[in-house]
């Protein structure tokens, strides 16, 4: 494979990226005209659904409704996938923006037109619903009926549900405004590198500055990033506050005790699992403080700052990984998952599922997406660091989860929740870690990998749990009537950051504005799933490597998609997340890694 060299001093225009390093969206639609043709089909596909209004009084009618919905939503998701990916590859392109906005509006319109469905079904007495659930006509939709019945206490009237659906596009405004502001409109100053050469700063390149050996370069990158975001603090406080208010409003009108409870309800996750995660991380903070202090000691810094938290602490060992090597490392690390998994990865690398490099206007970060009727796609902004290799493994964990589930499950049960998704992605990261450890005899590289594992715990467990606690805090503040201004949000965030990072860190006050740049705070209690998934992955990776039987249990978990409640799916794979031991075992792994790393770095 011939690849574009990742640019060092220039962010390329989209057309300057080599074709083989751009995802092949033509596999979804050969041309925009084909997308338009499918878009025009939607009203026709909606008609069979609308024709059943007022007739959902038996198992056969409900089964016909579900079948018509499946046909409609498969096309909607395919259309949305294309529009979404086109916009993300260049958010500055007005054609891409317009297509995505049309798709979002159509999604909201369809949602409003079918908002009567759940209220009509659930208007029937519970004994009738349970009878229909068990009828032969609904055998393929038994779980759908189970989930519907569970929602019965929280579903509003037909009219109320329709009004809420009609407002879906309005409810999206805070998140959409945040995205356009931070990805398209916001500009960052150039930052001098360690040689005094100005380098472009962007959301995608920010961590690259924080990984620099030169501390002044790290500080300049940190200051430039947060000074830029701070200049928009009131706008961003408004967008975040608006999102929080929407979550609290939704919980209140649907008779939940809190926005947290409302967000956990679709996955049937008990609120105490969220609280247990936060409490367990609090108990594990002393081990995290040991790692932070080790970082301070190895870097030779009296007062560690937040711009010192990403630079590798293994001396004289800079890891730069070419894209081809990154792909090969990930492929080899997944060999224990067997031939079927390997064939999916082969298809991915050979048929351009991945958009590799950053370009002007491209959405920052990384994700895996797609639809039931397409193969998965991966957005990257690859920068050649080991962290980005692990990001590749992470996103391909999502992609292969989807690929396996789509091949095994019918449409309605293929899609899985984020709760289980984060297990699949971080298990892949764990397998990559074990593969690299097993194939090096270089103590510096071993230390580097242990450093990376500790940083994964830092970023995925400790940091994400801090985010989760912050989310709970700001929702509780709003529910109690406390204004969410830039000042109150900064105060709350600053105190949490101090608590989580401990006495070794004397943080620059700019960290109080970190919340301004975190898109996940608009996702409605999303981030805790990273932490629980990562802890579960520590168990799964060992089970996969231990025996084929345990590996096959894990693959069955992936193939199950969304065919059961998340906790039941994970248990099917061999891990019980209601057992606090999963968390304590994960923290024991972290503590052990910190001790070994100290032994390798400190004489």
ROTIKOL-407232 format. One line per field, with one value per residue (C-alpha): residue number from 0; residue in one letter; x, y, z. Coordinates in nm, 4 decimals, decimal comma. Last residue first. Layout:
! ROTIKOL-407232
num c(NUM  ...) $
residuo c(A  ...) $
px c(X  ...) $
py c(Y  ...) $
pz c(Z  ...) $
END
This chain:
! ROTIKOL-407232
num c(602  601  600  599  598  597  596  595  594  593  592  591  590  589  588  587  586  585  584  583  582  581  580  579  578  577  576  575  574  573  572  571  570  569  568  567  566  565  564  563  562  561  560  559  558  557  556  555  554  553  552  551  550  549  548  547  546  545  544  543  542  541  540  539  538  537  536  535  534  533  532  531  530  529  528  527  526  525  524  523  522  521  520  519  518  517  516  515  514  513  512  511  510  509  508  507  506  505  504  503  502  501  500  499  498  497  496  495  494  493  492  491  490  489  488  487  486  485  484  483  482  481  480  479  478  477  476  475  474  473  472  471  470  469  468  467  466  465  464  463  462  461  460  459  458  457  456  455  454  453  452  451  450  449  448  447  446  445  444  443  442  441  440  439  438  437  436  435  434  433  432  431  430  429  428  427  426  425  424  423  422  421  420  419  418  417  416  415  414  413  412  411  410  409  408  407  406  405  404  403  402  401  400  399  398  397  396  395  394  393  392  391  390  389  388  387  386  385  384  383  382  381  380  379  378  377  376  375  374  373  372  371  370  369  368  367  366  365  364  363  362  361  360  359  358  357  356  355  354  353  352  351  350  349  348  347  346  345  344  343  342  341  340  339  338  337  336  335  334  333  332  331  330  329  328  327  326  325  324  323  322  321  320  319  318  317  316  315  314  313  312  311  310  309  308  307  306  305  304  303  302  301  300  299  298  297  296  295  294  293  292  291  290  289  288  287  286  285  284  283  282  281  280  279  278  277  276  275  274  273  272  271  270  269  268  267  266  265  264  263  262  261  260  259  258  257  256  255  254  253  252  251  250  249  248  247  246  245  244  243  242  241  240  239  238  237  236  235  234  233  232  231  230  229  228  227  226  225  224  223  222  221  220  219  218  217  216  215  214  213  212  211  210  209  208  207  206  205  204  203  202  201  200  199  198  197  196  195  194  193  192  191  190  189  188  187  186  185  184  183  182  181  180  179  178  177  176  175  174  173  172  171  170  169  168  167  166  165  164  163  162  161  160  159  158  157  156  155  154  153  152  151  150  149  148  147  146  145  144  143  142  141  140  139  138  137  136  135  134  133  132  131  130  129  128  127  126  125  124  123  122  121  120  119  118  117  116  115  114  113  112  111  110  109  108  107  106  105  104  103  102  101  100  99  98  97  96  95  94  93  92  91  90  89  88  87  86  85  84  83  82  81  80  79  78  77  76  75  74  73  72  71  70  69  68  67  66  65  64  63  62  61  60  59  58  57  56  55  54  53  52  51  50  49  48  47  46  45  44  43  42  41  40  39  38  37  36  35  34  33  32  31  30  29  28  27  26  25  24  23  22  21  20  19  18  17  16  15  14  13  12  11  10  9  8  7  6  5  4  3  2  1  0) $
residuo c(X  X  X  X  X  X  X  X  X  X  X  X  X  X  X  X  X  X  X  X  X  X  X  X  X  X  X  X  X  X  X  X  X  X  X  X  X  X  X  X  X  X  X  X  X  X  X  X  X  X  X  X  X  X  X  X  X  X  X  X  X  X  X  X  X  X  X  X  X  X  X  X  X  X  X  X  X  X  X  X  X  X  X  X  X  X  X  X  X  X  X  X  X  X  X  X  X  X  X  X  X  X  X  X  X  X  X  X  X  X  X  X  X  X  X  X  X  X  X  X  X  X  X  X  X  X  X  X  X  X  X  X  X  X  X  X  X  X  X  X  X  X  X  X  X  X  X  X  X  X  X  X  X  X  X  X  X  X  X  X  X  X  X  X  X  X  X  X  X  X  X  X  X  X  X  X  X  X  X  X  X  X  X  X  X  X  X  X  X  X  X  X  X  X  X  X  X  X  X  X  X  X  X  X  X  X  X  X  X  X  X  X  X  X  X  X  X  X  X  X  X  X  X  X  X  X  X  X  X  X  X  X  X  X  X  X  X  X  X  X  X  X  X  X  X  X  X  X  X  X  X  X  X  X  X  X  X  X  X  X  X  X  X  X  X  X  X  X  X  X  X  X  X  X  X  X  X  X  X  X  X  X  X  X  X  X  X  X  X  X  X  X  X  X  X  X  X  X  X  X  X  X  X  X  X  X  X  X  X  X  X  X  X  X  X  X  X  X  X  X  X  X  X  X  X  X  X  X  X  X  X  X  X  X  X  X  X  X  X  X  X  X  X  X  X  X  X  X  X  X  X  X  X  X  X  X  X  X  X  X  X  X  X  X  X  X  X  X  X  X  X  X  X  X  X  X  X  X  X  X  X  X  X  X  X  X  X  X  X  X  X  X  X  X  X  X  X  X  X  X  X  X  X  X  X  X  X  X  X  X  X  X  X  X  X  X  X  X  X  X  X  X  X  X  X  X  X  X  X  X  X  X  X  X  X  X  X  X  X  X  X  X  X  X  X  X  X  X  X  X  X  X  X  X  X  X  X  X  X  X  X  X  X  X  X  X  X  X  X  X  X  X  X  X  X  X  X  X  X  X  X  X  X  X  X  X  X  X  X  X  X  X  X  X  X  X  X  X  X  X  X  X  X  X  X  X  X  X  X  X  X  X  X  X  X  X  X  X  X  X  X  X  X  X  X  X  X  X  X  X  X  X  X  X  X  X  X  X  X  X  X  X  X  X  X  X  X  X  X  X  X  X  X  X  X  X  X  X  X  X  X  X  X  X  X  X  X  X  X  X  X  X  X  X  X  X  X  X  X  X  X  X  X  X  X  X  X  X  X  X  X  X  X  X  X  X  X  X  X  X  X  X  X) $
px c(1,6901  1,3692  1,2460  1,2091  1,1103  0,8658  0,7063  0,6681  0,4973  0,2679  0,1709  0,0834  -0,1357  -0,3183  -0,3805  -0,5053  -0,7359  -0,8825  -0,9295  -1,1121  -1,3429  -1,4330  -1,4626  -1,7557  -1,9750  -2,2606  -2,0310  -2,0465  -1,7988  -1,8200  -1,9466  -2,3017  -2,2455  -2,1651  -2,4870  -2,6918  -2,5489  -2,6285  -2,9922  -3,0475  -3,0325  -2,8256  -2,5329  -2,5181  -2,2258  -1,9958  -2,1007  -2,0644  -1,7103  -1,6396  -1,7730  -1,5593  -1,2496  -1,3402  -1,3596  -1,0445  -0,8492  -0,6416  -0,5730  -0,9417  -0,9986  -0,7093  -0,8420  -1,1919  -1,0875  -0,9043  -1,1845  -1,4364  -1,2385  -1,2215  -1,5941  -1,6808  -1,4606  -1,5705  -1,9341  -1,9029  -1,8579  -2,2081  -2,4216  -2,6267  -2,4090  -2,3509  -2,0734  -1,9067  -1,8035  -1,5333  -1,3819  -1,5483  -1,5128  -1,1381  -1,2026  -1,0881  -0,7677  -0,6769  -0,6053  -0,2654  -0,2631  -0,0256  -0,0236  0,1540  -0,1234  -0,4018  -0,5150  -0,8744  -0,9483  -0,7895  -0,9779  -1,3007  -1,2494  -1,1686  -1,4747  -1,7190  -1,5634  -1,5482  -1,9168  -2,0140  -1,8051  -1,9114  -2,2713  -2,4914  -2,7390  -2,8368  -3,2029  -3,1628  -3,2132  -2,9417  -2,6908  -2,7885  -2,7247  -2,3937  -2,2844  -2,3846  -2,1886  -1,8893  -1,8980  -1,8968  -1,6110  -1,4126  -1,4995  -1,3647  -1,0389  -0,9851  -1,0944  -1,0185  -0,7539  -0,5572  -0,6157  -0,4953  -0,2023  -0,1053  -0,1242  0,0898  0,3517  0,3533  0,4070  0,6951  0,8499  0,8381  0,9833  1,2706  1,3228  1,3710  1,2869  0,9750  0,7099  0,5056  0,4643  0,3429  0,0864  -0,0367  -0,0946  -0,2655  -0,4937  -0,5835  -0,6638  -0,8913  -1,0626  -1,1034  -1,3127  -1,5362  -1,6022  -1,6862  -1,9575  -2,1273  -2,2401  -2,2675  -2,5709  -2,5850  -2,7370  -2,7902  -3,1225  -3,3677  -3,1728  -3,1623  -2,8524  -2,5505  -2,3777  -2,4736  -2,3419  -2,0052  -1,9522  -2,0781  -1,8363  -1,5675  -1,6181  -1,6234  -1,3018  -1,1674  -1,2154  -1,0095  -0,7315  -0,6963  -0,6951  -0,4214  -0,2152  -0,2998  -0,1547  0,1584  0,2090  0,1921  -0,0576  -0,3647  -0,6788  -0,9097  -1,2669  -1,3592  -1,6371  -1,8492  -1,9822  -2,3096  -2,6739  -2,6793  -2,5287  -2,1926  -1,9793  -1,6438  -1,4927  -1,1837  -1,0896  -1,1457  -1,3972  -1,2285  -1,2271  -0,8694  -0,7378  -0,6352  -0,5274  -0,6690  -1,0261  -1,0756  -1,3087  -1,0848  -1,1289  -0,8002  -0,7685  -1,1291  -1,1579  -0,8519  -0,9968  -1,3155  -1,1168  -0,9245  -1,2429  -1,3571  -1,0174  -0,9688  -0,9708  -0,6138  -0,4996  -0,6191  -0,2727  -0,1419  -0,3974  -0,3368  0,0381  -0,0002  -0,2253  0,0111  0,3043  0,1342  0,0513  0,4093  0,4721  0,6768  0,7892  1,0370  1,2491  1,5228  1,3550  1,0271  0,7952  0,5767  0,4362  0,0648  0,0220  0,2815  0,0456  -0,1675  0,1131  0,3632  0,5347  0,8915  0,9598  1,2259  1,0241  1,0780  0,9682  0,6603  0,5459  0,6055  0,3954  0,1115  0,1391  0,1337  -0,1631  -0,3449  -0,2875  -0,4212  -0,7219  -0,8447  -1,1073  -1,2418  -1,2492  -1,4621  -1,7062  -1,7436  -1,7994  -2,0396  -2,2460  -2,2909  -2,3735  -2,6089  -2,8240  -2,9229  -2,8689  -3,1776  -3,0092  -3,3033  -3,3247  -2,9697  -3,0366  -3,3610  -3,1933  -2,9183  -3,1695  -3,3275  -3,6264  -3,7914  -4,1497  -4,1238  -4,1808  -3,9050  -3,6450  -3,6898  -3,6591  -3,3430  -3,1822  -3,2900  -3,1601  -2,8211  -2,8009  -2,8901  -2,6256  -2,3655  -2,4606  -2,4839  -2,1572  -2,0011  -2,1247  -2,0063  -1,6649  -1,5812  -1,2551  -1,1826  -1,1632  -0,8844  -0,6977  -0,7385  -0,5668  -0,2983  -0,2081  -0,1784  0,0306  0,2602  0,2995  0,3840  0,6391  0,7866  0,8151  1,0230  0,9668  0,6557  0,3524  0,1356  0,1965  0,0785  -0,2226  -0,3399  -0,3023  -0,6632  -0,8164  -0,5869  -0,2537  -0,0396  0,3382  0,5578  0,9292  1,1160  1,3041  1,1033  0,7820  0,6262  0,2474  0,0274  -0,2919  -0,6236  -0,9398  -1,2957  -1,5545  -1,5536  -1,4771  -1,5334  -1,8187  -1,9878  -1,9830  -2,0941  -2,3794  -2,4864  -2,4852  -2,6862  -2,9224  -3,0218  -3,3319  -3,4600  -3,4251  -3,6131  -3,8983  -4,1412  -4,0627  -4,1607  -4,4895  -4,5681  -4,4948  -4,7315  -5,0112  -4,9834  -4,9713  -4,6529  -4,4305  -4,2560  -4,4651  -4,4810  -4,1065  -4,0646  -4,3511  -4,1681  -3,8475  -4,0283  -4,2127  -3,8882  -3,7472  -4,0282  -4,0005  -3,9176  -4,1798  -4,4351  -4,6768  -4,6317  -4,7863  -4,5764  -4,5553  -4,9227  -5,0225  -4,7892  -4,9381  -5,2909  -5,2167  -5,0567  -5,3695  -5,3507  -5,2316  -4,8804  -4,9310  -5,0864  -4,8317  -4,5452  -4,6691  -4,7983  -4,4516  -4,4505  -4,4960  -4,2806  -3,9923  -4,0280  -3,9957  -3,6986  -3,5144  -3,6030  -3,4571  -3,1395  -3,1106  -3,1639  -2,9029  -2,6582  -2,7091  -2,6763  -2,3541  -2,1960  -2,2889  -2,1568  -1,8126  -1,6483  -1,7270  -1,5010  -1,4652  -1,7307  -1,9955  -1,9485  -1,9563  -2,2858  -2,4535  -2,3493  -2,4469  -2,7765  -2,8826  -2,7944  -2,9709  -3,2857  -3,2762  -3,2604  -3,5205  -3,7928  -3,7556  -3,7433  -4,0430  -4,2516  -4,1599  -4,2426  -4,5833  -4,6700  -4,5812  -4,8014  -5,0935  -5,0488  -5,0161  -5,3364  -5,4824  -5,2524  -5,5157  -5,5447  -5,2431  -5,1550  -5,1510  -4,8808  -4,6346  -4,7203  -4,6780  -4,3286  -4,1547  -4,3207  -4,2167  -3,8613  -3,8110  -3,7012  -3,3992  -3,3063  -3,2959  -3,1060  -2,8367  -2,8024  -2,7581  -2,4817  -2,2773  -2,1827  -2,3746  -2,2638  -1,9548  -1,8922  -1,8071  -1,4626  -1,2633  -0,9653  -0,6068  -0,6152  -0,7293  -0,4191  -0,4978  -0,4512  -0,8222  -0,9139  -0,6814  -0,3678  -0,2687  0,0901  0,4010  0,4410  0,2100  0,1367  0,3089  0,0416  0,0300  0,1316  0,0000) $
py c(0,3185  0,4797  0,4032  0,0255  -0,0267  0,2643  0,1069  -0,2230  -0,0474  0,1573  -0,1540  -0,3387  -0,0496  -0,0451  -0,4204  -0,3907  -0,1117  -0,3500  -0,6205  -0,3704  -0,2733  -0,6296  -0,7156  -0,4753  -0,7512  -0,5899  -0,5981  -0,9777  -1,0954  -1,4174  -1,3086  -1,3903  -1,1617  -0,8822  -0,9474  -0,9599  -0,6263  -0,4749  -0,5908  -0,8424  -0,8670  -0,5515  -0,7002  -1,0696  -1,1242  -0,9347  -1,1431  -1,4585  -1,3439  -1,3117  -1,6585  -1,7872  -1,6363  -1,8077  -2,1416  -2,0689  -2,0307  -1,7927  -1,5143  -1,4306  -1,4570  -1,2216  -0,9643  -0,9961  -0,9156  -0,5931  -0,5175  -0,5031  -0,2173  -0,0376  -0,0774  0,0563  0,3622  0,4344  0,3814  0,6571  0,8959  0,8909  1,0687  1,2667  1,3112  1,6877  1,6441  1,4170  1,7169  1,8206  2,1594  2,3977  2,1529  2,2243  2,5802  2,5204  2,3843  2,7461  2,7974  2,6322  2,3186  2,2480  1,8714  1,6512  1,7084  1,5194  1,4750  1,3757  1,6281  1,9232  1,8420  1,8190  2,1606  2,3198  2,1693  2,3042  2,6511  2,6577  2,5650  2,8345  3,0983  3,0114  3,0219  2,7255  2,8917  2,6951  2,5935  2,2601  2,0706  2,2870  2,2039  1,8354  1,8266  2,0059  1,7553  1,4395  1,5575  1,6460  1,2995  1,1437  1,3686  1,2642  0,9074  0,9766  1,1106  0,8190  0,5378  0,6203  0,8895  0,7863  0,4159  0,4674  0,6686  0,3761  0,1484  0,3934  0,4099  0,0301  0,0391  0,2869  0,0811  -0,2224  -0,0133  0,0941  -0,2614  -0,3778  -0,7470  -0,6791  -0,9034  -1,0016  -0,6420  -0,5422  -0,8196  -0,7526  -0,3840  -0,4617  -0,7097  -0,4462  -0,1901  -0,4447  -0,5002  -0,1227  -0,1141  -0,4116  -0,2964  0,0561  -0,0786  -0,2597  0,0622  0,2458  0,0334  -0,2272  -0,2270  -0,5745  -0,6435  -0,4608  -0,5361  -0,9124  -1,0413  -1,2392  -1,0526  -0,7137  -0,8212  -0,9282  -0,6107  -0,3887  -0,5388  -0,5281  -0,1536  -0,0803  -0,2746  -0,1030  0,2264  0,1127  -0,0491  0,2731  0,4761  0,2456  0,3316  0,6984  0,6772  0,5222  0,8419  0,8878  1,1759  1,0004  1,2144  0,9129  0,8506  0,4839  0,3409  0,0321  -0,1786  -0,0618  -0,1713  -0,1893  0,1582  0,3276  0,4696  0,4366  0,7435  0,9619  1,3093  1,6312  1,6825  1,7775  2,1440  2,1419  1,7888  1,5327  1,1895  0,8379  0,8085  0,4347  0,1796  0,1862  -0,1580  -0,3307  -0,2295  -0,3009  -0,6203  -0,7602  -0,6588  -0,8523  -1,1575  -1,1462  -1,1519  -1,4598  -1,6283  -1,6027  -1,3543  -1,4496  -1,2820  -0,9418  -0,8234  -0,9066  -0,6840  -0,3984  -0,4136  -0,4380  -0,1318  0,0734  -0,0363  0,0849  0,4181  0,4815  0,4785  0,7372  0,6342  0,8599  0,6839  0,8847  0,8821  0,6949  0,9589  0,9976  1,3535  1,3488  1,4800  1,7585  2,0215  1,9740  2,0943  1,9096  2,1169  2,0139  1,8705  1,6082  1,4327  1,1037  1,2449  1,4252  1,1155  0,9012  1,1527  1,1153  0,7375  0,7408  0,9834  0,7275  0,4609  0,7002  0,7675  0,4071  0,4707  0,7670  0,5431  0,2906  0,5623  0,6948  0,3462  0,2555  0,5668  0,4681  0,1086  0,2475  0,4067  0,0610  -0,0002  -0,1074  0,0166  0,2447  0,3501  0,4797  0,8219  0,8691  0,7771  1,0307  1,2981  1,2498  1,1035  1,0017  1,1001  1,1462  1,5237  1,5538  1,3425  1,5264  1,8624  1,7560  1,6420  1,9577  2,1739  2,0029  2,0719  2,4367  2,4716  2,3252  2,5627  2,8643  2,7885  2,7562  3,0994  3,2494  3,0843  3,1777  3,3573  3,0727  2,8328  3,0315  3,0869  2,7159  2,6033  2,8707  2,8058  2,4299  2,4644  2,7187  2,5007  2,1913  2,3898  2,5212  2,1666  2,0413  1,6659  1,7194  1,5034  1,8035  1,9522  1,6314  1,6380  1,9585  1,8365  1,7295  2,0274  2,2506  2,4278  2,5093  2,5171  2,8264  2,7343  2,8289  2,4992  2,3612  2,4407  2,7841  2,7756  2,8997  3,0615  2,8751  2,9293  2,8477  2,8514  2,4946  2,2383  2,4257  2,6550  2,4078  2,1313  2,3474  2,4867  2,1343  2,0217  2,3206  2,3085  1,9395  2,0134  2,2347  1,9503  1,7174  1,9672  1,7835  1,4687  1,6390  1,7610  1,4147  1,2535  1,5000  1,4371  1,0572  1,0713  1,0288  0,7234  0,6862  0,4195  0,2087  0,2016  -0,1525  -0,2676  -0,1273  -0,3078  -0,6401  -0,5760  -0,5181  -0,8300  -1,0453  -0,8987  -1,2084  -1,4096  -1,1344  -1,3322  -1,6336  -1,4420  -1,3921  -1,0128  -1,0032  -1,1624  -0,9339  -0,6286  -0,7495  -0,8100  -0,4594  -0,2796  -0,1036  0,2546  0,1180  0,0372  0,3745  0,5657  0,3853  0,4516  0,8089  0,9582  0,8262  1,1588  1,3472  1,1061  1,1294  1,5072  1,4864  1,2471  1,4710  1,7738  1,5836  1,4687  1,8167  1,9530  1,6850  1,7681  2,1424  2,1032  1,8851  2,1377  2,4208  2,2586  2,3850  2,0633  1,8688  1,4941  1,5278  1,6572  1,3673  1,1198  1,2553  1,2688  0,9121  0,7702  0,9609  0,8129  0,4611  0,5200  0,6441  0,3469  0,0954  0,3019  0,2578  -0,1168  -0,1824  0,0421  -0,1562  -0,4826  -0,3324  -0,2153  -0,5514  -0,7189  -0,4684  -0,5481  -0,9230  -0,8986  -0,7026  -0,3584  -0,1406  -0,0177  0,3516  0,4392  0,1448  0,3459  0,5709  0,2820  0,1672  0,5300  0,5887  0,3936  0,6143  0,9309  0,8008  0,7255  1,0823  1,0438  0,7256  0,9170  1,2055  0,9677  0,8295  1,1857  1,2437  0,9778  0,6125  0,5923  0,3754  0,2241  0,5728  0,6635  0,5122  0,6438  0,8599  0,7390  0,5508  0,8706  1,0662  1,3757  1,6989  1,7179  1,7621  2,0571  1,9762  2,0897  2,2015  2,1654  1,7941  1,6422  1,2685  1,1063  0,9844  0,6093  0,3424  0,0000) $
pz c(3,9763  3,8540  3,5036  3,4823  3,8445  3,8257  3,5205  3,7023  3,9960  3,7700  3,5729  3,8940  4,0106  3,6770  3,6806  4,0399  3,9193  3,6637  3,9274  4,1501  3,8649  3,7647  4,1351  4,1603  4,0176  3,8247  3,5222  3,5005  3,2358  3,0295  2,6878  2,7901  3,0886  2,8471  2,6566  2,9773  3,0951  2,7552  2,7366  2,4572  2,0751  2,0381  1,8487  1,9371  1,7008  1,9370  2,2389  2,0305  1,9525  2,3257  2,3984  2,1108  2,2716  2,5990  2,4173  2,2185  2,5420  2,7530  2,5013  2,4622  2,8390  2,9112  2,6629  2,8111  3,1671  3,0875  2,8423  3,1273  3,2830  2,9488  2,8923  3,2380  3,1801  2,8241  2,9225  3,1819  2,8880  2,7438  3,0020  2,7460  2,4349  2,4624  2,7197  2,4643  2,2534  2,5050  2,4076  2,6533  2,9423  2,9462  3,0651  3,4254  3,2712  3,1988  3,5707  3,5312  3,7404  4,0262  3,9933  4,2488  4,5049  4,3288  3,9696  4,0485  4,3222  4,1426  3,8214  4,0179  4,1742  3,8380  3,6698  3,9281  3,9269  3,5463  3,5221  3,7717  3,5902  3,2359  3,3505  3,4393  3,6738  3,9881  3,9795  4,1568  3,8296  3,6730  3,9439  3,9337  3,5590  3,6135  3,8790  3,6923  3,3913  3,6100  3,7692  3,4242  3,3126  3,6194  3,5250  3,1769  3,3235  3,5644  3,3334  2,9704  2,9950  3,3027  3,2448  2,8893  3,0227  3,2451  2,9422  2,7422  3,0158  3,0202  2,6451  2,6750  2,9537  2,7285  2,4467  2,6735  2,7970  2,4355  2,4157  2,2119  2,0631  2,3685  2,4821  2,1350  2,1232  2,4781  2,4010  2,0720  2,2481  2,5083  2,2402  2,0733  2,4080  2,4234  2,1075  2,1831  2,5385  2,4257  2,1972  2,4852  2,6547  2,3233  2,2425  1,9703  1,6242  1,4825  1,6553  1,4266  1,1108  1,1580  1,3361  1,2179  0,9349  1,0816  1,4223  1,2810  1,0786  1,3596  1,6132  1,3441  1,3069  1,6786  1,7370  1,4254  1,6083  1,9068  1,7030  1,5042  1,8258  1,9569  1,6518  1,7131  2,0621  1,9163  1,7195  1,3421  1,3332  1,1915  1,1764  1,1560  1,0419  1,0171  0,7986  0,8566  0,5659  0,4248  0,4456  0,8264  0,8525  0,8956  1,1714  1,3465  1,5093  1,5298  1,6436  1,4512  1,1718  0,8476  0,7510  0,6285  0,6053  0,8664  0,7504  0,7252  0,6022  0,6541  0,4891  0,1865  0,0292  0,1086  0,4722  0,5647  0,3610  0,5366  0,8741  0,7983  0,6913  1,0194  1,2269  1,0360  1,0727  1,4485  1,7353  1,8302  1,5048  1,6296  1,7344  1,3878  1,2130  1,4532  1,4056  1,0266  1,0075  1,2248  1,0120  0,6947  0,8626  0,9681  1,3420  1,5295  1,8768  2,0518  2,3120  2,4789  2,8201  2,8787  3,0205  2,7147  2,7002  2,7718  3,1283  3,1243  2,9795  3,2908  3,5150  3,7350  4,0016  4,0829  3,7390  3,6727  3,4034  3,5832  3,9199  3,7904  3,5968  3,9053  4,1013  3,8520  3,8757  4,2534  4,2442  4,0308  4,2941  4,5590  4,3312  4,3468  4,6156  4,4181  4,1095  4,2969  4,4105  4,0541  3,9104  4,1911  4,1175  3,7542  3,8526  4,1209  3,8509  3,7266  3,3534  3,1549  2,8353  2,7528  3,1218  3,1668  3,0118  3,2058  3,5344  3,4690  3,3705  3,7108  3,8928  3,5679  3,4915  3,1156  3,1399  3,3988  3,2229  2,8922  3,0646  3,2459  2,9215  2,7389  3,0220  3,0010  2,6267  2,6767  2,9462  2,7118  2,4296  2,6609  2,8378  2,4916  2,3875  2,7150  2,6972  2,3384  2,4237  2,6632  2,3677  2,2055  2,5324  2,5930  2,2753  2,2732  2,6363  2,5887  2,2715  2,4361  2,7449  2,5398  2,3387  2,6633  2,7940  2,5025  2,4779  2,2661  2,3498  2,4393  2,0932  1,9239  2,1568  1,9885  1,6328  1,5680  1,7449  1,5444  1,5858  1,2826  1,3433  1,3714  1,3786  1,6969  1,7004  1,9958  1,8122  1,7810  1,7826  1,4989  1,6167  1,6234  1,4237  1,5301  1,2534  1,1194  1,3890  1,7167  1,6127  1,3794  1,6400  1,9332  1,7247  1,6299  1,9941  2,1146  1,8112  1,8315  2,0390  1,7571  1,5082  1,7429  1,7947  1,5693  1,7665  2,0907  1,9421  1,8094  2,1467  2,3155  2,0659  2,0898  2,4681  2,6654  2,7087  3,0444  3,2210  2,8991  2,8392  2,9746  2,7515  2,4498  2,5442  2,5706  2,2438  2,0585  2,2266  2,0854  1,7365  1,5328  1,7226  1,6650  1,4474  1,6777  1,9736  2,2894  2,2629  2,1675  2,4975  2,6941  2,5252  2,5909  2,9611  2,9847  2,8669  2,5290  2,5043  2,4614  2,0949  2,0197  2,2275  2,0531  1,7004  1,7321  1,6849  1,3285  1,1485  1,4000  1,3567  0,9808  1,0016  1,2390  1,0079  0,7152  0,8942  0,9789  0,6188  0,4815  0,7227  0,6121  0,2457  0,3137  0,5104  0,2421  -0,0249  0,1952  0,2248  0,5440  0,7338  0,4982  0,5631  0,8331  0,5918  0,3527  0,6412  0,7753  0,4348  0,3473  0,6863  0,6869  0,3566  0,4710  0,8013  0,6259  0,3887  0,6750  0,8571  0,5975  0,5449  0,9188  0,9826  0,7312  0,9059  1,2481  1,1251  0,9751  1,3063  1,4914  1,2608  1,3082  1,6894  1,7415  1,7995  1,5931  1,3454  1,4345  1,2223  0,9987  0,6763  0,8217  0,8263  0,4746  0,3525  0,4949  0,2204  -0,0387  0,1439  0,1664  -0,2018  -0,2852  -0,0569  -0,2438  -0,5710  -0,4127  -0,2879  -0,6407  -0,7683  -0,5146  -0,6972  -0,6625  -0,3354  -0,0411  -0,2058  -0,3453  0,0134  -0,0364  0,2565  0,1719  0,2063  -0,1242  -0,2944  -0,1909  0,0163  -0,1809  -0,2732  0,0936  0,1457  0,3398  0,6887  0,6556  0,8710  0,9334  0,6761  0,7099  0,4135  0,1773  0,1475  -0,0973  0,0000) $
END
